[in-house]
């Protein structure tokens, strides 16, 4: 047995198979590990032998056993093993033990902190998104044990000796994000100020002062003058929408977006008037876009979040846990910047969708987050481009993070 840390929601997840509205068997590049590939070559099932030989091919561009082979997709980017009812022919005819690691583990996400394995859900799966986002009570975590032979690839691994403050920072971050006496925007700003503070300390100072600093920043949630000063920070929608427009343009030119995501993106562009104009003079009128943004924010987004902000909170907490934040990028502040980028883009998509549909519902939030996770979170190339674009534009200061969060 091995120790494992999991969110409480994990026990509730069950794949809904053919009933899924956005099956993971379509549109994904599915890799096959070497052990499973070799097992496929030994199959003697009369109906499956030919299919496995035809549709499972060695991927000689890859040099590791985890991506030893791949499934060949049809012209609609659908896995050739999927049946008309949406179920997997491999699982139906051969059994679950013949699923490759990719299919057996998804949407579960395995990470490792020291000797502790952690398991969570990635929200690119619609059912996973519903289970995580709709928990009004918030996300809780439990420690349990799991057999050593549990299948699945560890996505990220953290050396706890190199990062001795990981647990303190993670617990602090989750506690701060779940402190509902302040809006999520205020909580995110306080998190950024905290990270900015501790990155200025020498290792010896951090070791000595971290507990006191964490308590200080948690106390700020109840400091009326401090909260008032944060509320007085003015956003800059011109900056926000200009940056968003560039990120969206890059996303569209990437060419790997799903039809569902492109529908959401089109709603955003139409809702805020950011479509490319016919005279090639840019993307719509910025003053008009800002006006539409503010109207949708006030009438739909703000009123929805007053009662159901826990959905965005749950997204952030799951992100923090799943990605080993704040050690998922080169520096603590870079990790914070990428968290803010994710939050700001989801917020922008939701406001644009609400402007187009003249409403914001739980179903819209779930669909938006799920598609965002599927198209953007699963694309390291796109995220690398975002990071580089932020740095090249000089938009990597705490001041710019204020603007992105508050707008």
Secondary structure, 3 states (H helix, E strand, C coil): CEEEEEEHHHHHCCCCHHHCCCCCCECCCCEECHHHHHHHHCCCCCCCHHHHHHHEEECCCCCCHHHCEEECECCCCEECCECCCCCEHHHHHHCHHHCCHHHHHCCEEEEEECCEEEEEECCCCHHHHHHHHCCCCCCCEEEEEECCCCCCCEEEEECCCCCCCHHHHHHHHHHHHCCCCCCHHHHHHHHHHHHHHHHCCCHHHHHHHHHHHHHHHHHHHHCHHHHHHHHCCCCCHHHHHHHHHHHHHHHHHHCCCCHHHHHHHHHHHHHHCCCECCCCCCECCHHHHHHHHHHHHHHHHHHHHHHHCHHHHHHHHHHHHHCCCCCCCCCHHHHHHHHHHHHHHHHHHHHHHHHHHCCCCHHHHHHHHHHHHHHHHCCHHHHHHHHHHHHHHCCCCHHHHHHHHHC
